[in-house]
């Protein structure tokens, strides 16, 4: 035989051998038959049977059989009918709708001591064609606000298995609801979808239909939310009403008094942390921010203490304040203001009925070495003890005379006080000069709003 004919013969033999599933070492013509053909995709019997054309040595044959359930090898139960027919099934029973891979791979012996090598496969879904559970359709459109992602299945699903099988990345708080017939699942946000996000959703291969079919495969895809690149705007900065959280949108910051709060209104919903960190006062004002409940466009700053009197403040809203989409303000915004609080004032001072408010060395008639100093303030005084201790009467001339002694203090309302002093020396010919000092500044007398006098107030009089 020529070399050419030898090569052709070898090729033909190789081709013929590929048409058969088993190559026989002893050339025995052993054939296998199965309950489904190679092209069939579904099997629903109780047992998967292998019929051999020869009696087989059972143990060696069982050792070359494997069955995979969704690519995981499972334990098998074997049942023989004679030595040529073997029935197998998963030890934990078949699962409807699951993909199985049956394989014979190895060397087997016949009872007549024949041996042969074998490799055969069958792939199938367990169940009936047309009954498989699969995902028919799902939402692919861009998500806005509280839009639902709708998943439509080929048949009703068991709700609990979908809920446990569904995940989103990055993680997000969601609600899951179902249609009345359980063929649709609706995934919605607990608040609303954030903008400029891409989520990856996954349905694991553990969803089960109401008639116990397992879903045919794992499903996963991405879905985008609405795109937002619009910069937010700061619309209003205004005082907040003294009681409650009402925004006084037509009022100026110059009308602020005491520890009155300041409100901020933006054109878009804002990120609270960026508000806290990027609205600043100079000089510093200690206080806290909070978000108006149910409205992420409105924020309030409430100082812990009163504003400083007649102090100009600079309020800066930095451009790094961000909306919920991460967009920043276009620029910094600055506001300058001085509060409406005024200094406490002494409106009048009289000694024994003589007005000494704006005079020096006014002559005051003294009887029995006693004087009554009446002081009126521009607003009510709440800390009377501080007020009483902040007023003194002293002798300026001559130094040899005795010092005045405070005897009693009485109040008319909360804005006028009378102080009685005794041991007041007086003369019709000699000037006995006395001084009344009322302590001002932040360490002195304060009214009910915490306002104080800009400076000390001092008057002198001559006792006659």
C-alpha positions in Angstrom: 0.0 0.0 0.0 1.3 3.3 -0.9 2.0 6.0 1.7 -0.8 8.1 0.2 -3.4 5.4 0.5 -2.2 4.6 4.1 -2.7 8.3 5.1 -6.2 8.3 3.6 -7.2 5.1 5.3 -6.0 6.4 8.6 -7.9 9.7 8.2 -11.1 7.7 7.3 -10.7 5.5 10.4 -10.2 8.6 12.6 -13.3 10.2 11.1 -15.4 7.1 11.6 -14.2 6.8 15.2 -15.3 10.3 15.9 -18.8 9.4 14.9 -19.1 6.9 17.7 -19.2 7.8 21.4 -17.1 4.8 22.5 -13.8 3.4 21.1 -13.5 -0.3 22.0 -10.3 -1.8 23.1 -11.6 -5.3 22.2 -13.7 -4.1 19.3 -17.0 -5.2 21.1 -19.9 -3.2 19.5 -21.4 -1.8 22.8 -24.0 0.9 22.4 -25.9 3.1 24.9 -29.3 4.6 24.6 -30.9 7.4 26.8 -34.3 8.8 27.4 -33.5 11.9 25.4 -31.5 12.5 22.2 -28.5 14.8 21.9 -30.7 17.6 20.5 -33.5 17.4 23.1 -33.3 20.1 25.8 -35.9 18.9 28.3 -36.2 15.8 30.5 -39.0 15.2 33.1 -38.8 11.5 34.1 -38.2 10.2 37.6 -35.0 8.5 36.5 -32.5 9.2 33.8 -31.9 5.7 32.3 -28.8 4.3 30.5 -29.5 1.2 28.4 -26.3 -0.7 27.4 -26.1 -3.3 24.6 -23.9 -5.5 26.9 -24.1 -6.5 30.5 -21.8 -4.2 32.5 -19.6 -4.5 35.5 -21.7 -2.3 37.8 -19.1 -0.6 40.0 -16.8 0.4 37.2 -19.7 1.8 35.2 -21.1 3.8 38.2 -17.6 5.3 38.7 -17.5 7.0 35.3 -20.9 8.6 35.6 -21.3 12.2 36.8 -24.2 14.7 36.9 -23.8 18.4 37.3 -26.6 20.6 38.5 -25.9 24.2 37.4 -22.2 23.2 37.0 -22.0 21.7 40.5 -21.6 17.9 40.7 -24.3 16.2 42.8 -24.5 12.9 44.6 -26.5 10.2 42.7 -28.9 7.4 43.6 -28.3 4.3 41.4 -30.9 1.6 40.6 -30.0 -1.3 38.3 -32.3 -3.5 36.2 -30.2 -6.4 35.5 -26.7 -5.6 34.4 -27.4 -3.6 31.3 -29.9 -1.0 32.4 -29.0 1.7 35.0 -31.4 4.3 36.4 -30.0 7.4 38.1 -31.4 10.5 39.8 -30.0 13.2 42.1 -29.9 12.1 45.7 -31.7 15.3 46.7 -34.2 14.9 43.9 -34.5 16.8 40.6 -35.1 20.5 40.5 -37.5 21.8 38.0 -36.0 24.3 35.5 -32.4 23.6 36.5 -29.8 22.9 33.9 -28.2 19.5 34.1 -25.1 18.0 32.5 -24.8 14.2 32.3 -21.5 12.6 31.4 -19.9 9.2 30.9 -16.1 9.5 30.9 -13.7 6.7 31.6 -13.1 2.9 31.2 -15.8 0.4 31.8 -15.8 -3.4 31.9 -18.4 -5.8 30.6 -19.3 -8.9 32.6 -17.5 -10.9 29.8 -14.3 -9.1 30.8 -14.3 -6.8 27.8 -13.0 -3.3 28.4 -13.6 -0.1 26.5 -13.1 3.7 27.0 -16.1 5.9 26.8 -17.0 9.7 26.7 -20.7 10.7 26.2 -22.7 13.8 27.2 -26.3 14.9 27.5 -27.4 18.5 28.4 -30.9 19.3 29.5 -33.3 21.3 31.6 -35.3 19.3 34.0 -39.0 19.8 33.4 -41.3 20.3 30.5 -40.7 22.5 27.5 -42.8 25.7 27.8 -42.8 25.4 31.6 -39.4 26.9 32.3 -39.1 29.9 34.5 -37.1 32.7 32.8 -36.9 36.5 32.8 -38.9 37.7 29.9 -38.3 41.4 30.1 -37.1 44.2 32.5 -36.9 48.0 32.6 -34.0 49.5 30.7 -35.0 53.2 30.7 -33.3 55.8 32.7 -34.7 56.0 36.3 -36.1 59.2 37.7 -37.5 60.1 41.1 -39.4 57.0 42.3 -39.6 55.1 39.0 -39.9 51.3 39.3 -37.6 48.7 37.8 -40.1 46.2 36.5 -39.1 42.5 36.0 -41.4 40.4 34.0 -41.2 36.5 34.3 -42.5 33.7 32.2 -44.6 32.5 35.1 -45.5 33.5 38.6 -42.6 33.5 41.1 -42.5 32.9 44.8 -42.1 36.3 46.3 -39.7 35.4 49.1 -37.2 33.7 46.6 -37.1 36.8 44.4 -36.6 39.1 47.4 -33.7 37.0 48.7 -32.2 36.6 45.3 -32.2 40.3 44.2 -29.3 42.6 44.9 -28.2 46.1 43.8 -24.7 47.5 43.7 -23.9 50.0 45.1 -26.3 49.1 47.9 -29.5 51.2 48.1 -32.6 51.2 50.2 -35.4 49.8 48.1 -38.9 48.4 48.3 -40.0 45.3 46.4 -43.6 44.7 45.4 -45.4 42.3 43.1 -48.2 42.2 40.6 -51.4 40.4 41.6 -50.4 37.3 39.5 -46.8 37.4 40.8 -45.4 37.5 37.3 -44.0 41.0 37.7 -41.7 42.3 40.4 -41.4 46.1 41.0 -38.2 47.5 42.6 -38.7 51.1 43.8 -36.5 53.4 46.0 -37.6 54.1 49.6 -37.0 57.8 48.9 -36.1 58.4 45.3 -33.3 57.5 42.9 -30.1 59.6 43.2 -29.1 61.2 39.9 -25.9 60.5 38.0 -25.7 56.9 39.2 -25.2 53.6 37.5 -26.6 50.6 39.4 -25.8 46.9 38.7 -28.7 44.6 39.6 -28.5 40.9 39.9 -31.1 38.1 40.2 -29.4 35.0 41.5 -30.3 31.6 40.2 -32.4 30.8 43.3 -35.7 32.3 42.2 -38.4 29.7 42.2 -41.8 29.8 40.5 -45.0 29.0 42.3 -45.0 25.5 40.7 -41.4 24.9 41.9 -39.4 25.6 38.7 -36.0 27.2 39.4 -35.1 30.1 37.1 -33.0 29.1 34.1 -30.0 31.2 34.8 -28.5 34.1 36.8 -29.4 37.5 35.3 -27.5 40.8 35.7 -27.4 44.1 34.0 -26.8 47.8 34.7 -29.4 50.7 34.8 -28.7 54.4 34.9 -30.5 57.2 36.8 -31.2 60.6 35.5 -28.3 62.9 34.6 -28.1 66.2 36.5 -25.2 68.7 35.8 -27.1 71.9 36.7 -25.4 73.9 39.4 -27.6 74.8 42.4 -28.3 78.4 43.4 -28.5 80.1 46.7 -31.9 81.9 46.5 -32.5 83.5 49.9 -30.6 84.2 53.1 -33.0 85.6 55.7 -33.9 85.7 59.4 -36.1 83.0 61.0 -39.1 84.0 63.1 -38.3 84.1 66.9 -40.8 81.3 67.5 -40.9 78.3 65.1 -39.1 77.8 61.8 -40.8 80.3 59.6 -38.6 81.9 57.0 -39.0 85.7 57.0 -38.1 85.9 53.3 -38.6 89.7 53.0 -36.6 90.6 56.1 -32.9 91.7 56.0 -30.2 90.2 58.1 -29.8 93.7 59.7 -33.1 93.0 61.5 -31.6 90.0 63.5 -31.8 90.4 67.2 -30.5 88.4 70.2 -29.8 84.8 69.1 -32.3 84.8 66.2 -31.7 82.0 63.6 -30.8 82.5 60.0 -32.4 80.6 57.1 -31.0 79.5 53.7 -33.1 78.5 50.7 -31.5 76.8 47.7 -32.9 76.1 44.2 -32.2 72.3 44.5 -32.1 69.7 47.2 -28.7 70.0 48.9 -26.3 67.7 50.7 -26.6 68.5 54.4 -22.9 67.7 55.3 -21.7 70.2 52.6 -24.0 72.9 54.1 -22.6 72.3 57.6 -19.0 72.5 56.5 -19.2 75.3 54.0 -21.3 78.1 55.6 -19.0 80.1 57.9 -19.2 83.3 59.9 -16.4 85.9 60.6 -16.0 86.5 63.5 -17.0 82.9 64.4 -20.4 82.3 65.7 -20.9 79.0 67.5 -24.2 77.3 66.6 -25.8 74.4 64.7 -27.3 73.7 61.4 -30.4 71.6 60.8 -32.5 70.7 57.8 -36.1 71.7 57.6 -38.1 68.4 57.8 -39.3 67.2 54.5 -37.5 69.9 52.5 -33.9 69.5 51.6 -33.8 72.9 49.9 -34.1 74.8 53.3 -31.6 74.9 56.1 -31.5 76.8 59.4 -28.5 78.0 61.5 -29.3 78.7 65.1 -26.6 80.4 67.3 -25.9 79.1 70.8 -25.6 82.7 72.2 -26.6 86.2 71.3 -24.8 88.1 68.5 -22.3 90.7 69.7 -23.7 94.2 69.9 -22.9 96.5 67.0 -20.5 93.9 65.6 -20.3 93.6 61.8 -20.3 90.0 60.7 -19.4 88.5 57.4 -21.4 85.4 56.4 -19.9 83.3 53.6 -21.7 80.5 51.7 -18.9 78.8 49.9 -19.2 77.5 46.4 -18.3 74.0 47.7 -21.9 73.6 49.0 -23.2 70.7 46.9 -26.6 69.5 45.8 -27.6 65.8 46.1 -26.1 65.2 42.6 -22.7 66.5 43.7 -23.0 69.8 41.7 -21.5 72.8 43.5 -22.6 76.4 43.6 -21.0 78.5 40.8 -19.4 81.0 43.3 -19.0 82.0 46.9 -21.7 84.3 48.3 -20.9 86.8 51.0 -23.3 88.8 53.2 -22.4 91.6 55.7 -24.7 92.5 58.6 -24.9 94.1 62.0 -27.7 93.0 64.2 -30.6 95.3 65.2 -29.8 95.1 68.9 -28.9 98.5 70.4 -26.8 99.3 73.5 -28.7 99.6 76.8 -29.0 103.2 77.8 -29.5 105.2 81.0 -32.4 107.5 80.1 -32.3 109.6 83.3 -30.5 110.0 86.7 -31.9 112.2 89.5 -30.7 112.8 93.0 -33.3 113.9 95.6 -35.4 115.0 92.6 -32.7 117.0 90.8 -32.0 115.8 87.3 -28.2 115.2 87.0 -28.3 113.1 83.8 -26.3 115.4 81.5 -24.7 117.8 84.0 -21.5 118.2 86.0 -21.5 119.3 89.6 -25.2 120.0 89.7 -26.2 121.2 93.2 -28.4 118.8 95.1 -30.3 119.6 98.3 -29.6 117.1 101.0 -31.6 116.6 104.2 -30.5 114.5 107.2 -27.4 113.3 105.3 -29.6 111.1 103.0 -30.0 111.0 99.2 -32.2 109.0 96.9 -30.7 108.2 93.5 -33.3 107.3 90.8 -32.0 105.7 87.7 -34.2 104.8 84.6 -33.0 102.4 81.8 -34.1 102.2 78.2 -35.3 98.6 78.6 -36.1 96.1 81.3 -33.5 94.7 83.5 -33.8 91.0 84.5 -30.7 90.5 86.7 -31.4 93.0 89.4 -28.6 91.9 91.6 -26.0 92.5 88.9 -27.6 95.9 88.3 -27.5 96.9 91.9 -23.9 95.8 92.3 -22.9 97.7 89.2 -23.9 101.1 90.6 -21.7 103.0 93.2 -21.7 106.4 94.8 -18.4 107.8 96.0 -16.9 111.0 97.5 -14.5 112.9 95.3 -13.9 116.0 97.5 -12.9 116.6 100.1 -11.1 113.4 101.0 -11.5 114.0 104.7 -15.3 113.5 104.4 -17.0 110.2 105.0 -17.9 107.8 102.2 -21.6 107.3 101.3 -23.3 104.1 102.6 -25.9 102.2 100.6 -29.0 101.6 102.7 -31.7 100.3 100.4 -32.7 99.6 96.8 -36.3 99.6 95.4 -37.6 99.0 91.9 -40.4 100.5 90.0 -41.2 97.8 87.3 -38.0 96.4 85.8 -36.5 99.5 84.3 -36.3 102.0 87.1 -34.5 101.7 90.4 -34.1 103.9 93.5 -31.0 103.6 95.7 -30.9 105.2 99.2 -27.6 106.3 100.5 -26.8 107.9 104.0 -23.8 109.6 105.6 -23.8 112.2 102.9 -21.9 115.3 104.0 -23.2 118.7 102.8 -22.6 122.4 103.3 -23.9 125.6 101.9 -20.4 127.1 101.7 -18.1 124.1 101.1 -18.4 121.9 98.0 -18.9 118.3 98.9 -18.5 116.6 95.4 -19.9 113.1 94.9 -19.7 110.7 91.9 -22.3 108.2 90.7 -20.8 105.4 88.5 -22.9 102.9 86.5 -20.8 100.1 85.1 -21.3 99.4 81.4 -19.7 97.2 78.7 -20.3 93.5 78.6 -19.3 93.0 82.2 -21.9 95.5 83.5 -25.7 95.8 83.6 -27.6 93.8 81.0 -31.2 94.0 79.9 -33.5 91.1 79.2 -32.0 90.6 75.7 -28.5 90.6 77.1 -27.8 94.1 75.7 -25.4 96.2 77.7 -24.2 99.8 77.8 -21.4 100.8 75.4 -19.4 102.5 78.2 -19.5 103.4 81.9 -21.9 106.2 82.8 -20.6 108.7 85.4 -22.2 111.9 86.8 -21.1 114.2 89.6 -23.1 116.5 92.0 -22.5 118.8 94.9 -24.4 118.2 98.1 -25.9 121.4 99.7 
